[in-house]
Amino acid sequence: MPKNSQSFSYNVLNAFLIFLCLTSFHFPTSNAEVSKNYSSTLNQDTSFDATQFIEEIINTLINEAQYENESLLGWIHEFNSKHQPDKLFYSGYQVGVAGIGDFLIDAYTAGFDNLTSILDDTITYFQTNFKIDSDEGIYWPRFTTLPSDGWLGNRYGISGITKYLAHLQSENYTSNLYNLINNAFTWLLNQREADGSLPINPGSHITTGQEYGAAGIGSSLFQVGNYMQNGSYIIFAEEVANWLTSVGIWEGDKLKIPWTPVGEETEFDNFCATGYGLGSAGFIEFYLDLYDYTRNDTYLDIALALSNYLLSTDQGGYWNDGSLPYITTLYGGNDGLIGYKVGASGIVQQLLRLSTYINNEKLIESSARSELFIEEYVHSNGSISVGRDYPQLHRTGLGVGAAGIANYYLELYEKFGLPRHLESSEKILAHLYETYNKYNLIPINEANLDWGYSFNIDTGLAGIGKVLLKYLDVIENQDKPRTMIESIFVYENVYSTSIPSTQIPITSKSTEDNSPILMFNQIGFLITGIVVLQLLRNKK
């Protein structure tokens, strides 16, 4: 190389590296108000009293419980919502009395006080006040105050309700619920079609997912079987799993299960979701639970095939979840969501769980890329945006919002023991506590109070309470061996060398943010440049 050419290359590279050093201190922010400067976002004061927060949630739930003639009606769904002016009371697990009761019995078991009266009221609610007897067994209506049929699924129906009742029984809180649970199970069995499928409610269409369909029914009844030490429920769960496998669509070593089986002739035929609530991630959990109990390798093989489908649709740490509008209440496209029920955080929890059974580094690598993607939507103050398509929605609950992301970080901390995961969870929970103190409730969507406030597991206080109980357990057991410590090198290598493959579209960028979007790893590029510069120096 001629000397003047070498000198020119050296000077150009040197100038470029100086520019890169300057720009490397500012990573692009997006409409989600995210900074990649971990020291400024993760080292904030995240002090909050989790025990006090739980106590305040319990007191709020007790005070906001609605009664008629001294009988519990439940909790208002979407309290003070301008979108839903009618006062609706649900009985089911995700959005009703059963799920709120499940949090309360968890809190009772953890040693929290003043819970017996409200727990007794939930028992009377299911045992006497709203039980419907029929020739096929007993069931509970979807709504407390409106005429409605019995539903089967985990969100509104009998499977989630019996899961709560069996939980009460297993904690020795009460001992007289066996007949009630078994009679409800009889009603559910009588709704099953000849081919083994299960409708959303009698006479309705057939679905497969955790939220409304077969996987959620099977998962809940599997838990009932464990709670009650009753093999009949486990056998039923296995029959559900076999039916799910029979309606799956194989593409080589990949399996996807449509939300409604092909041939149902509904608008959802061939619709295959990826998220936990409707799709593959929820199916993986169900099959792994059955594998843990039975040690039947078929269930592990099915879970692996489902994960192969997820890996094939991984778009760089996120998925096009395809959740339906009435599932997510987001009304539009569902590309690049991060929520536990509908997006990346729920998906990777199942991929990481599966990686503890089989040796497949792709599961770990995909999960590490997802952490980078999820970080893009965790705000510096601890609130979150629900994902790429909805940066303007700052949801708070377990299913789609901040509580679910806090739970995701706690899961990562349990697996790897990395301080950043605990700090991220604490930051989110501290923000939720600050929000609670501001409103004396927690809004469903911080960015728009017209959505109202919620008390249930899916979108409200009970779900946040569940995560806080998990947080206390994690803190108490910090010395416990990490379940995935042997995989930490693979995970951290991908996490530290990758850049999220997707940013919020430039048209959605905040007008206050004029920084360029740099689509390469600045630090890595800087290091490479320094090496090249040293080589040029050595040649001079």
CORFENPE-V314863 format. One record per run of one state. SS is the DSSP state (alpha for helix, beta for strand, coil for the rest). FROM is the first residue (numbers start at 1). LEN is the number of residues. If there is no record, write none. Layout:
ss: <SS & SS>
from: <FROM & FROM>
len: <LEN & LEN>
This chain:
ss: <coil & alpha & coil & alpha & coil & alpha & coil & beta & coil & beta & coil & beta & coil & beta & coil & beta & coil & alpha & coil & alpha & coil & beta & coil & beta & coil & beta & coil & beta & coil & alpha & coil & alpha & coil & beta & coil & beta & coil & beta & coil & alpha & coil & alpha & coil & beta & coil & beta & coil & beta & coil & beta & coil & alpha & coil & alpha & coil & beta & coil & alpha & coil & beta & coil & beta & coil & alpha & coil & alpha & coil & beta & coil & beta & coil & beta & alpha & coil & beta & coil & alpha & coil & alpha & coil & beta & coil & beta & coil & alpha & coil & beta & coil & alpha & coil & alpha & coil & alpha & coil & alpha & coil>
from: <1 & 3 & 24 & 38 & 43 & 50 & 65 & 66 & 69 & 71 & 75 & 76 & 77 & 79 & 80 & 89 & 91 & 97 & 110 & 116 & 130 & 131 & 135 & 137 & 142 & 143 & 144 & 150 & 152 & 158 & 171 & 178 & 191 & 199 & 200 & 201 & 202 & 206 & 207 & 214 & 229 & 231 & 247 & 248 & 252 & 254 & 258 & 260 & 261 & 269 & 270 & 280 & 295 & 297 & 314 & 320 & 321 & 325 & 329 & 335 & 336 & 337 & 338 & 344 & 356 & 361 & 376 & 378 & 379 & 384 & 385 & 387 & 388 & 391 & 395 & 396 & 402 & 417 & 419 & 440 & 443 & 444 & 445 & 446 & 449 & 452 & 453 & 454 & 461 & 477 & 485 & 498 & 506 & 509 & 522 & 540>
len: <2 & 21 & 14 & 5 & 7 & 15 & 1 & 3 & 2 & 4 & 1 & 1 & 2 & 1 & 9 & 2 & 6 & 13 & 6 & 14 & 1 & 4 & 2 & 5 & 1 & 1 & 6 & 2 & 6 & 13 & 7 & 13 & 8 & 1 & 1 & 1 & 4 & 1 & 7 & 15 & 2 & 16 & 1 & 4 & 2 & 4 & 2 & 1 & 8 & 1 & 10 & 15 & 2 & 17 & 6 & 1 & 4 & 4 & 6 & 1 & 1 & 1 & 6 & 12 & 5 & 15 & 2 & 1 & 5 & 1 & 2 & 1 & 3 & 4 & 1 & 6 & 15 & 2 & 21 & 3 & 1 & 1 & 1 & 3 & 3 & 1 & 1 & 7 & 16 & 8 & 13 & 8 & 3 & 13 & 18 & 1>
